[in-house]
Amino acid sequence: MSTLEEICSGLPLDPLPDNRGRDSSIPHAPTRTPNLTAEEERLALRNALRYFPPHHHATLAPEFAQELRQHGHIYMYRFCPSMRIKAYPIDQYPCHTRQAAAIMLMIMNNLDPAIAQFPQELVTYGGNGQVFSNWAQFRLVMHYLSEMTEEQTLVMYSGHPMGLFPSLPSSPRAIITNGMVIPNYSSREQYEKMFALGISMYGQMTAGSYCYIGPQGIVHGTMLTVLNAGRRYLGSGDLRGRVLVTSGLGGMSGAQAKAAVIAGCIGVIAEVDEAPIRKRHEQGWLMEMTSSLEHCIKRIREARASKAPLSLGYHGNIVDLWERLWLEYERTGELLVDLGSDQTSLHNPFSGGYYPVQLSFRQANQLMATNPSHFKAAVQESLQRHVKAIDKLSEAGMFFWDYGNAFLLEAQRAGAKVEKVGGCGGATEFRYPSYVQHIMGDIFSLGFGPFRWVCTSGDPKDLEVTDDIAATVLEDVGANVSEHVRQQYDDNIRWIREAGKHNMVWAEVLSNLYTMCIEMNVVGSQARILYSDQRGRVCIALAINKAIADGRVSAPVVISRDHHDVSGTDSPYRETSNVYDGSAFCADMAVQNFVGDAFRGATWVSLHNGGGVGWGEVMNGGFGLVLDGSEEAAKRAGLMLNWDVSNGVRRWLGAAGQGNSKAYETMERTMTDQTQLRVTMPFSVQDEHVLDKALQG
């Protein structure tokens, strides 16, 4: 059994560890089909062998070649550690600076089998969200971090550690880029080759930036989305007896079942793969599971009648479920679904992110590996059926939204009729809105987003203290705000207060269920998430930093956020889908966010191509910041968090007065609070006839 010291000592070479191959007891990534030429296969082997001295090449080259041909990528299973990978307390990592130890902790948390979707392939979530490209990179990075001083920075190119470079104590300890490909070559086909060659990597959002905190981070955001969808589409935040139908129980989508119950509704989630549906059921995240459509319909009717919250996993294809719901409506006139969405990994549609209804799960995996072009055709045919069923139910009164997983984008590419006639957003608008456009966009415009922290001690008592600090801060700063801002504060104060107490009462009927949900929230590291605006984030960070200095919190705390936030992500089909000034496809915000966080004090920063809606479709920037109780940490937190949010709110204003009115109010309030902040506020055209006359003249 290896230890942290051994893992951090570099590549084990003398002797080489035994090649135990893949662990059959855990899920594995689907076979990739990069279609390399003979010369490209040779190049992939050369690139993999660069980490090892020549006297090992004769041993390693044949097994790496076998992995490449069998799995479509060289993962280097031989070098996967035998010890349990998880977020060990920060004091257990060999290091010269706690900033480096905090990064090691976050990496280990990302690869914890309780969190990672395909741990042996170093995939955290989304089917292909890599932490590293192979296990040699993992071991080298851990070694570099263990040797790092506060005058060095680790430079990461798409999973590949370039090395430690001299820098300042005020500099980030790590700079991470993933998938920085010249735009004209940023296609899916090119990506498959580049990943197989070991030269580029899809880091998703928080996988390749070491900031994933497990399903809790997704549960809260999904719960807020469902709750606010009810407010917008159904006119009420009371969702008892209401039915949400969606798909996906693996990776990030696995949060949907619990979020539905927390919001108080009946969640029916389809999943084609038996492994994740059973995992969610065993974890207590999914209340019931069935492979019978008849049983699904029966349980929906029963739960609607009793208004009892329910999470029901349907082991089968979502298209079959949608079509059966339509058939039931035709037969009885009873619409059994109120809200609908989809969370299959359609950013990765032809490599396991979406399974066509015409094929069984096993048949689909076989066809995916043996005949990719036929598999692609089957996916596109399935998407057309998928949309037709949703169209019929929507016409009957269901409200459907795109969950930012590229569902509508891929459906359009498949030939489905999802375009919006007469929309003002051009290519970014479809017949059905994205959840950013209709639900979360206004929340982002207020500066609210998924603020997170991780207690590096691993001690639940530290998490309890930080929960109380966060709730107290939000109650204080939220006392004198506008009504729409107060609603967001109230939702998050309720979340954090009751998450800390473990005896949540969302509504009287939910008390027992919600206790179960919250007790399951902490998976992996001792982490917490809440949605907060700029003022709340800064005040929480400073209060936690003071608690560390006072000894009320026993060890440093890492703060971060999902890149899916008000700031950091330029994604025309998701995060910036309601930016209507023509700049939806521009990525200045993400790049400026990455650079600005770096020189304002972040401990590490990341910039990714891809994430959420897929390779070539989005740019996003993220950060991690270590709070250690020092005055320096407090100064960094204030500077960096203020910038991190304001940069995004300014983006939501639009460049030509086509922005969000809530963002305008937020920015004006922020400039009042911060006298050194001066933002170019756009003027909108009040009289459209002025434009008509100018263009006609």
MARVEXVEX-991003 format. One record per residue (C-alpha): residue in one letter; x, y, z. Coordinates in steps of 0.1 Angstrom, whole numbers, padded with zeros to 4 digits, always signed. Each point is the difference from the previous one (the first is absolute). Last residue first. Layout:
% residues N
aXYZ/...
END
This chain:
% residues 697
g-0311+0580-0448/q-0019-0032+0007/l+0026-0012+0025/a+0000+0033+0019/k-0038+0003-0001/d-0005-0035+0013/l+0026+0004+0027/v-0015+0032+0013/h-0034-0017-0002/e+0012-0025+0027/d-0004+0028+0026/q+0016-0007+0034/v+0033-0015-0013/s+0018-0013+0031/f+0029+0017+0017/p+0028-0023+0012/m+0018+0005+0033/t+0038+0002-0002/v+0009-0012+0035/r+0019+0019+0027/l+0010-0019+0031/q+0022+0019+0024/t-0029+0012+0021/q-0012-0035+0007/d-0035-0001+0017/t-0015+0026-0024/m+0016-0018-0030/t-0016-0033+0012/r-0035+0016+0002/e+0003+0013-0036/m+0013-0034-0011/t-0029-0019+0016/e-0026+0024-0014/y+0014-0004-0035/a+0002-0038+0004/k-0037+0000+0010/s-0008+0019-0032/n+0017-0026-0022/g+0018+0010-0030/q-0007+0012-0036/g+0015+0035+0008/a+0027-0005-0025/a+0028-0019+0017/g-0022-0022+0022/l-0007+0005+0037/w+0005-0037+0006/r+0037+0004-0007/r+0003+0027+0027/v-0016-0025+0025/g+0027-0025-0010/n+0030+0022+0006/s-0016+0012+0032/v-0001-0035+0014/d+0037-0010-0004/w+0012+0036+0007/n-0016+0002+0034/l+0011-0036+0007/m+0037+0008-0009/l+0005+0031+0019/g-0018-0010+0032/a+0015-0035+0001/r+0035+0012-0007/k-0001+0025+0029/a-0014-0026+0024/a+0027-0025-0011/e+0027+0026+0007/e-0014+0008+0034/s+0005-0037+0008/g-0027-0025+0011/d+0010-0027-0025/l-0025+0006-0028/v+0011-0019-0031/l-0014+0013-0033/g-0011-0022-0029/f-0009+0013-0034/g-0020-0005-0032/g-0002+0012-0036/n-0023-0012-0028/m-0001+0000-0037/v-0029-0016-0018/e-0012-0019-0032/g+0033-0014-0013/w-0002-0031+0022/g-0033-0004+0017/v-0031+0015+0015/g+0010-0003+0037/g+0037+0006-0004/g+0021+0007-0030/n+0032+0020-0005/h+0013+0005+0035/l+0019+0027+0020/s+0011-0007+0035/v+0013+0019+0030/w+0019-0009+0032/t+0006+0017+0033/a-0021+0030-0011/g+0015+0034+0010/r-0011+0029-0022/f+0026-0009-0027/a-0015-0034-0008/d-0036+0010+0004/g+0004+0026-0026/v+0016-0023-0025/f-0026-0027+0003/n-0029+0024+0001/q+0014+0019-0030/v+0001-0032-0020/a-0035-0010+0010/m-0014+0035-0007/d+0017+0004-0033/a-0016-0031-0015/c-0022+0014-0028/f-0028-0022-0014/a-0028+0018+0019/s+0014+0034-0011/g-0030+0009-0023/d-0016+0023+0026/y-0025-0026+0011/v+0017-0016+0031/n-0027-0025+0009/s+0020-0031-0009/t+0030+0011+0020/e+0001-0029+0025/r-0016-0026-0024/y+0000-0001-0037/p+0023+0030-0006/s+0025-0012+0027/d+0025+0025+0013/t+0007-0011+0035/g+0019+0018+0027/s-0025+0021+0017/v-0037-0004+0010/d+0006-0036+0006/h+0005-0034-0016/h+0038+0001+0007/d-0011-0016+0033/r+0015+0019+0028/s+0031+0001+0022/i+0010+0004+0036/v+0025-0022+0017/v+0000+0000+0038/p+0032-0002+0021/a+0000-0020+0033/s-0016+0000+0035/v-0030+0023-0004/r-0008+0018+0032/g+0038+0006+0004/d-0003+0038-0001/a+0020+0003-0033/i-0022-0028-0015/a-0031+0019+0011/k+0014+0032-0015/n+0004-0018-0034/i-0036-0013+0003/a-0013+0035+0006/l+0020+0014-0029/a-0013-0027-0024/i-0036+0005+0012/c+0002+0038-0004/v+0015-0003-0035/r-0025-0025-0012/g-0030+0018+0015/r+0010+0034-0016/q+0004-0016-0034/d-0032-0021-0001/s-0005-0034+0016/y-0012-0034-0010/l+0011-0026+0025/i+0025-0028+0000/r+0016-0020+0028/a+0030-0024+0002/q+0014-0025+0025/s+0017-0020-0028/g-0015-0031-0016/v-0038-0001+0001/v-0017+0025+0024/n-0036+0002-0011/m-0013-0033+0013/e-0011+0014+0033/i-0018+0027-0019/c-0021-0023-0020/m-0011-0022+0029/t-0009+0030+0021/y-0020+0012-0030/l-0020-0032-0002/n-0010+0002+0037/s-0011+0036-0001/l-0016+0000-0035/v-0037+0001+0010/e+0006+0030+0023/a+0018+0019-0027/w+0037+0005-0004/v+0005-0013+0035/m+0037-0008+0004/n+0013-0020+0029/h+0037-0003-0009/k+0008+0033+0019/g+0026+0011-0025/a-0021-0007-0031/e-0029+0017+0017/r+0018+0033+0005/i+0018-0003-0034/w-0031-0007-0021/r-0023+0024+0018/i+0026+0028-0003/n+0003-0009-0036/d-0037+0003-0009/d-0004+0031+0022/y+0029+0018-0017/q-0014-0007-0034/q-0034+0014+0010/r+0017+0030+0015/v+0016+0009-0033/h-0035+0001-0016/e-0014+0021+0029/s+0028+0025+0000/v+0027-0001+0027/n+0003+0011+0036/a+0003-0031+0022/g+0019-0021-0025/v+0034+0011+0013/d-0008-0012+0035/e-0019-0032-0007/l+0025-0009-0026/v+0029+0005+0025/t-0018-0021+0026/a-0006-0028-0024/a+0036-0001-0012/i+0014+0000+0035/d-0023-0028+0011/d+0010-0021-0030/t+0036+0008+0007/v-0002-0013+0035/e-0019-0031-0010/l+0027-0007-0027/d+0027+0003+0026/k-0018-0025+0022/p-0002-0024-0030/d+0038-0003+0001/g+0017-0007-0033/s+0026+0026+0010/t-0001+0015-0035/c-0034+0015+0005/v-0013+0005-0036/w-0018+0031-0011/r-0025+0009-0027/f-0018+0029-0017/p-0025-0011-0027/g-0014+0032-0014/f-0018+0032+0008/g+0011+0033-0016/l-0035+0013-0005/s+0004-0007-0037/f+0008-0037+0009/i-0034-0003+0017/d-0017+0016-0030/g+0017-0025-0023/m-0009-0030+0022/i-0036-0005-0012/h-0010+0011-0035/q+0031+0007-0020/v+0023-0021+0023/y-0024-0030-0001/s+0003+0001-0038/p-0032+0009-0017/y-0020-0024-0022/r-0005+0010-0036/f+0037+0009-0003/e+0021+0030+0005/t+0038+0001-0002/a+0001+0003-0038/g-0018+0033-0001/g-0008+0014+0035/c-0029+0022-0011/g-0024-0028-0008/g-0023+0003-0030/v-0004-0038-0006/k+0017-0021+0027/e+0018-0030-0014/v-0008-0035+0014/k-0010-0019-0031/a+0022-0031+0003/g+0026-0005-0026/a+0027-0017+0020/r+0019+0033+0002/q-0031+0015+0016/a-0002-0028+0025/e+0037+0005+0008/l-0006+0037+0008/l-0033-0008+0018/f+0017-0025+0023/a+0033+0020+0004/n+0001-0009+0038/g-0012+0035+0009/y-0031-0012+0018/d-0024+0007-0029/w-0034+0008+0013/f-0034-0017-0003/f-0034+0012+0014/m-0028-0025-0005/g-0034+0013-0012/a-0012-0023-0028/e+0021+0018-0026/s+0030-0008+0022/l-0010-0037+0001/k-0001-0002-0038/d+0033+0019-0004/i+0017-0022+0026/a-0009-0031-0020/k+0012+0015-0033/v+0033+0012+0017/h+0009-0036+0011/r-0010-0015-0034/q+0025+0024-0017/l+0026-0007+0026/s-0003-0037-0006/e+0007+0004-0038/q+0030+0021+0009/v+0013-0026+0024/a-0005-0028-0025/a+0019+0019-0027/k+0029+0005+0024/f+0000-0037+0008/h+0001-0008-0037/s+0030+0023-0004/p+0017-0014+0031/n+0000-0037-0012/t+0019-0023+0023/a+0004+0019+0032/m-0033+0019+0001/l-0018-0030-0015/q+0011-0021+0030/n-0009+0026+0025/a-0034+0005-0016/q-0007-0038+0000/r+0008-0002+0037/f-0023+0029+0009/s-0028-0013-0022/l-0005+0016-0034/q-0028+0020-0017/v-0002+0025+0029/p+0034+0015-0008/y+0024+0004+0029/y+0015+0034+0008/g+0033+0009+0016/g+0017-0032-0009/s+0024+0011-0028/f-0024+0014-0026/p-0019+0026+0019/n+0029+0015+0022/h-0015+0035+0007/l-0032-0020+0001/s+0008-0013+0034/t-0036-0009+0009/q-0016+0026+0022/d-0034+0006-0015/s-0030+0022+0010/g-0037-0002+0007/l-0025+0016+0024/d-0037-0007+0005/v-0002-0037-0009/l-0030-0024+0003/l-0023+0018-0026/e-0033-0019+0003/g-0021-0001-0032/t-0003-0037+0006/r+0012-0019-0031/e+0018+0029-0018/y+0016+0011+0033/e+0012-0035+0008/l+0015-0003-0035/w+0018+0033+0006/l+0014-0013+0033/r+0010-0032-0018/e+0019+0020-0026/w+0019+0019+0026/l+0010-0031+0019/d+0011-0018-0031/v+0021+0030-0010/i+0016+0000+0035/n+0014-0035-0006/g-0002-0025+0028/h+0006-0006+0037/y-0026+0025+0013/g+0011+0016+0032/l-0027+0013+0023/s+0006+0029+0023/l-0032+0007+0020/p-0015+0028+0020/a-0036-0008+0012/k-0028+0020-0015/s-0023-0030+0009/a-0018+0000-0034/r+0031+0011-0019/a+0021-0027+0017/e-0025-0027-0009/r-0004+0011-0036/i+0038+0002-0005/r+0004-0034+0017/k-0024-0017-0025/i+0015+0017-0030/c+0035-0012+0010/h-0013-0035+0008/e-0014-0003-0035/l+0033+0013-0015/s+0018-0029+0018/s+0037+0000+0007/t-0004+0013+0035/m+0018+0020+0026/e-0010+0017+0033/m+0013+0026+0025/l+0030+0012-0020/w+0027+0019+0020/g+0001-0027+0027/q+0035-0010-0010/e-0012-0035-0010/h-0026+0015-0023/r+0026+0024-0016/k+0023-0029-0005/r-0027-0022-0015/i-0009+0027-0025/p+0037+0005-0007/a+0007-0037-0008/e-0032-0007-0020/d+0008+0022-0029/v-0029+0013-0020/e-0012+0026+0025/a-0034+0017+0001/i-0009+0024+0029/v-0034+0004+0014/g-0001+0028+0026/i-0031+0006+0020/c+0002+0034+0017/g+0010+0015+0034/a+0031+0020-0010/i+0020-0024+0021/v-0015-0029-0017/a+0008+0013-0035/a+0036+0009+0011/k+0005-0036+0012/a-0009-0015-0033/q+0018+0026-0021/a+0033-0003+0017/g+0011-0030-0022/s+0001+0024-0029/m+0035+0011+0011/g+0015-0035-0004/g-0026-0027-0008/l-0037+0002+0006/g-0012+0015-0034/s-0034+0008-0013/t-0029+0024+0007/v-0036+0000+0011/l-0012+0024+0027/v-0035-0006+0015/r-0020+0023+0023/g-0018-0014+0030/r+0019+0022+0024/l+0018+0027-0020/d-0006+0030+0023/g+0022+0027-0016/s-0030+0012-0019/g-0011+0015-0033/l+0004-0031-0020/y+0025+0011-0026/r+0020+0027+0019/r-0003-0011+0036/g+0002-0036-0009/a+0031+0006-0021/n+0014+0018+0030/l-0003-0030+0022/v+0013-0024-0027/t+0030+0023-0006/l+0007+0005+0037/m-0001-0037+0006/t+0024-0006-0030/g+0024+0026+0014/h-0001-0016+0034/v+0004-0036-0012/i+0028+0008-0024/g+0024+0012+0027/q-0010-0028+0023/p+0008-0026-0027/g+0038+0001+0006/i+0022+0030+0008/y+0015+0006-0035/c+0028+0026+0002/y+0030-0018-0015/s+0001+0023-0031/g-0002-0029-0024/a-0031-0014+0017/t-0016+0034+0009/m-0010+0010-0035/q+0003-0029-0026/g+0037-0006-0001/y+0001-0012-0035/m+0036-0008-0008/s+0027+0007-0026/i+0033-0015-0010/g-0003-0037+0011/l-0003-0013-0035/a-0034-0015+0008/f-0012+0034+0013/m+0012+0017-0031/k-0017-0026-0023/e-0033+0002+0018/y+0003+0038+0001/q+0005+0003-0037/e-0032-0019-0007/r-0019+0021+0025/s+0012+0033-0016/s+0023+0026+0014/y+0024+0002-0030/n-0012+0034-0013/p+0001+0014+0035/i+0037-0008+0008/v-0002-0025+0029/m+0002+0010+0036/g-0015-0033+0012/n+0009+0004+0037/t+0020+0027+0017/i+0011-0001+0036/i+0022+0026+0018/a+0011-0012+0035/r+0015+0016+0031/p-0016+0034-0010/s+0024+0029+0004/s+0003+0020+0032/p+0030-0020+0012/l+0016+0009-0033/s+0010-0023-0028/p+0026-0026-0010/f-0013-0029-0022/l-0011-0035+0011/g-0006-0024-0029/m-0018-0003-0033/p-0025-0024+0017/h-0022-0015-0027/g-0037-0001+0008/s-0009+0025-0027/y+0031+0022+0004/m+0007+0004+0037/v+0025+0025+0015/l+0009-0004+0036/t+0011+0033+0016/q+0030+0006+0022/e+0010+0025+0027/e-0023-0014+0027/t+0018-0033-0002/m-0009-0031-0019/e+0014-0034+0008/s-0032-0018+0009/l-0018+0018-0028/y+0025-0013-0025/h-0004-0035+0012/m-0038+0001-0001/v+0002+0014-0035/l+0024-0028-0011/r-0023-0027+0015/f-0031+0014-0017/q+0018+0004-0034/a+0012-0036+0001/w-0036-0010+0007/n-0013+0012-0033/s-0019+0029-0017/f-0006+0019+0032/v-0030+0013+0019/q-0022-0010-0030/g-0036+0009-0007/n-0009-0028-0025/g-0033-0015+0010/g-0013+0031+0016/y+0018-0005+0033/t+0033-0007+0018/v+0018-0019-0027/l+0035-0012+0011/e-0004-0032-0021/q+0003-0021+0031/p-0025+0023+0018/f-0029-0002-0026/q-0027+0021+0015/a+0021+0015+0028/i-0017+0008+0033/a+0000-0031+0022/p+0029-0013-0021/d+0020+0030+0013/l+0018+0015-0030/n-0013+0036+0004/n+0007-0003+0038/m+0037-0010-0007/i+0004+0031-0022/m-0015+0022+0027/l+0023-0013+0026/m+0030+0004-0022/i-0010+0037-0006/a-0003+0005+0037/a+0034-0015+0006/a+0015+0024-0025/q-0015+0030+0018/r+0012-0016+0033/t+0036+0006-0011/h+0030-0022+0003/c-0019-0033-0005/p-0006-0036+0011/y-0038-0003+0002/q-0015-0013+0033/d-0005+0035+0015/i-0027+0008-0027/p-0024-0027+0012/y-0004-0028-0027/a-0023+0008-0029/k-0003-0034-0016/i+0019-0026-0020/r+0001-0033+0017/m+0035-0016-0004/s+0009-0021-0030/p+0011+0029-0021/c-0007-0001-0037/f+0034-0004-0016/r-0007-0032-0018/y-0032+0014-0014/m+0020+0023-0023/y-0031+0018-0015/i+0010-0003-0036/h-0031+0007-0021/g-0023-0016-0025/h-0009-0028+0025/q+0013-0032-0017/r+0023+0015-0026/l+0015+0026+0023/e+0001-0024+0030/q+0018-0026-0021/a+0025+0025-0013/f+0007+0011+0036/e+0005-0037+0010/p+0025-0005-0029/a+0019+0032+0007/l+0004-0005+0038/t+0024-0029+0001/a+0023+0010-0029/h-0002+0036+0011/h+0013-0006+0035/h+0037+0004-0008/p-0008+0032-0019/p-0009+0020+0031/f-0037+0008+0005/y-0023+0030-0004/r+0007+0004-0037/l-0014-0035-0005/a-0036+0013-0004/n+0010+0025-0027/r+0019-0026-0019/l-0029-0024+0002/a-0024+0026-0013/l+0024+0009-0028/r+0002-0037-0011/e-0038-0001+0000/e-0001+0032-0021/e+0024-0017-0025/a-0023-0030-0004/t-0030+0024-0004/l-0022+0007+0029/n-0038-0006-0001/p-0006+0017+0034/t-0027-0025+0010/r-0004+0001+0038/t-0012-0030+0020/p-0025+0011+0026/a+0014+0011+0034/h+0001-0026+0028/p-0023-0008+0029/i+0015-0017+0031/s+0003-0037+0010/s+0020-0011-0031/d+0031+0019+0011/r+0020+0006-0031/g+0036-0013-0004/r+0019-0013+0030/n+0034+0009-0016/d+0024-0006+0028/p+0020+0031+0010/l+0032+0007-0018/p+0031-0008+0021/d+0018+0023-0001/l-0024+0023-0018/p-0026+0014+0024/l-0008+0034-0015/g+0004+0028+0025/s+0004+0000+0038/c-0035+0015+0006/i-0018-0033-0004/e+0026-0016+0023/e-0005+0026+0027/l-0038-0002-0004/t+0002-0038+0006/s+0001-0031-0023/m-0015-0033+0011/
END
